[in-house]
Amino acid sequence: MSDGPTYGFDTLQIHAGARPDPATGARQTPIYQTTAYVFRDADHAAALFNLQEVGFIYSRLTNPTVAVLQERIATLEGGVGAVCCSSGHAAQIMALFPLMTPGCNVVASTRLYGGTVTQFSQTIKRFGWSATFVDTDDLDAVAAAIDENTRAVFCESIANPGGYVTDIRALADVADAAGIPLIVDNTSATPYLCRPFEHGASLVVHSTTKYLTGNGTVTGGAVVDSGKFDWSASDKFPSLSAPEPAYHGLKFHETFGPLAFTFHGIAIGLRDLGMTMNPQAAHYTLMGIETLSLRMQRHVENAVKVASWLEADPRVDFVTYAGLPSSPYAERAQRCYPKGAGGLFTFAVKGGYDACVKLVNGLEIFSHVANLGDARSLIIHSASTTHRQLTAEQQEAAGAGPNMVRVSIGIEDADDLIADLDQALTQACA
Ligand SMILES: Cc1ncc(COP(=O)(O)O)c(C=O)c1O
């Protein structure tokens, strides 16, 4: 696409980053299944290795198919650049890596995907990093949790497993006042329902495994940079503001300006951590992203219908979907997420743990899997699966108690989904 007019989301989700293949004219983005790229000559190679020229060296760093996806996601988010990674969890490490050194911490929402809670509360300790978890509705508590070693605030826009939506603007203001970036995991909302940079976030991460791909075929992740954070305003971010020994003292922020974080992600992050997305995965995600807006509209429409039906059913205790008028987050959802509160929510089954297990066993259309954001409807009993590593207290805080199931509502006929839940609830509560 040319740098011409500003196109709408539906146009950009198909065209951004892509151009007919210069070698063959192929209209669809080819899968560049190659490890390395021939240098024009030795000077060209030296310029690439010195970061004086942008180009392709080796597919651990950059690959033309992945590059199209990076530009597509950055454009849809309204960012200046993106780095794709092998998974959403890889993207989270890649987002923190340039910011943190041993002894540093991230202030994170208590309402995060269980795998992220485990990654932040356990695994990152091995790097000498730590996380402090706070209720992000309590802005004073967030401000109080930030200390001189805090390098970021981290939240999900529409939280997994569901029911909670973040007021990104309010949280961004707290992070701003402390001179640190707000990182938003925008996996469940996608840039169709929420563009966190418009609400003051500095960085966005995605599990592209979910709605962006939308068909449950590949794992992937992305880190997107707004290009707006001033990495040199303090001495907190030396990886970006101070001389980099591995590049003859080059300063990323001084040299690359708003693209500093993205260049660092490729030149240091992918080079040394190697959490690279492969071109096949990028291809599947590019295919999926072309229909993102259409799918998200249908996910939301179906989620509202199914959640409303469940809420009225006597076998269900309560439904946590911010798209329901009864939700404590209904006003916030309408204000911050006017196109809808996503396709993900939880509900409490009367009969607790045992009834939940019978329910997931009895469903025919819904698949019992540890995934979300697929075109097909999915269900999981979080307490016995994704959230089982967490303490009972952490499970409750994450909305994943023993009586709760999480559904990711697909784009099938809503009436069929309701009929399936009806028959399985009958078995579960017999
Ligand atoms: C909100 C959210 N963020 C991150 C992840 C991790 O993504 P991945 O499984 O691609 O590593 C998940 C996975 O379920 C998720 O739901």
The ligand as an SDF file (V2000), in Angstrom:
LIG
                    3D

 16 16  0  0  0  0  0  0  0  0999 V2000
   -4.5160  -12.9450   27.4830 C   0  0  0  0  0  0  0  0  0  0  0  0
   -3.4050  -13.8830   27.1400 C   0  0  0  0  0  0  0  0  0  0  0  0
   -2.1530  -13.4070   27.0450 N   0  0  0  0  0  0  0  0  0  0  0  0
   -1.1140  -14.2140   26.7300 C   0  0  0  0  0  0  0  0  0  0  0  0
   -1.2980  -15.5520   26.5120 C   0  0  0  0  0  0  0  0  0  0  0  0
   -0.1130  -16.4160   26.1780 C   0  0  0  0  0  0  0  0  0  0  0  0
   -0.1430  -16.6460   24.7990 O   0  0  0  0  0  0  0  0  0  0  0  0
    0.5570  -17.9190   24.1100 P   0  0  0  0  0  0  0  0  0  0  0  0
   -0.2440  -19.1030   24.4980 O   0  0  0  0  0  0  0  0  0  0  0  0
    0.4900  -17.6050   22.6520 O   0  0  0  0  0  0  0  0  0  0  0  0
    1.9520  -17.9770   24.6280 O   0  0  0  0  0  0  0  0  0  0  0  0
   -2.5810  -16.0950   26.6080 C   0  0  0  0  0  0  0  0  0  0  0  0
   -2.8140  -17.5310   26.3940 C   0  0  0  0  0  0  0  0  0  0  0  0
   -3.8820  -18.0480   26.6400 O   0  0  0  0  0  0  0  0  0  0  0  0
   -3.6600  -15.2310   26.9130 C   0  0  0  0  0  0  0  0  0  0  0  0
   -4.9240  -15.6870   27.0280 O   0  0  0  0  0  0  0  0  0  0  0  0
  1  2  1  0
  2  3  1  0
  2 15  2  0
  3  4  2  0
  4  5  1  0
  5  6  1  0
  5 12  2  0
  6  7  1  0
  7  8  1  0
  8  9  2  0
  8 10  1  0
  8 11  1  0
 12 13  1  0
 12 15  1  0
 13 14  2  0
 15 16  1  0
M  END
$$$$
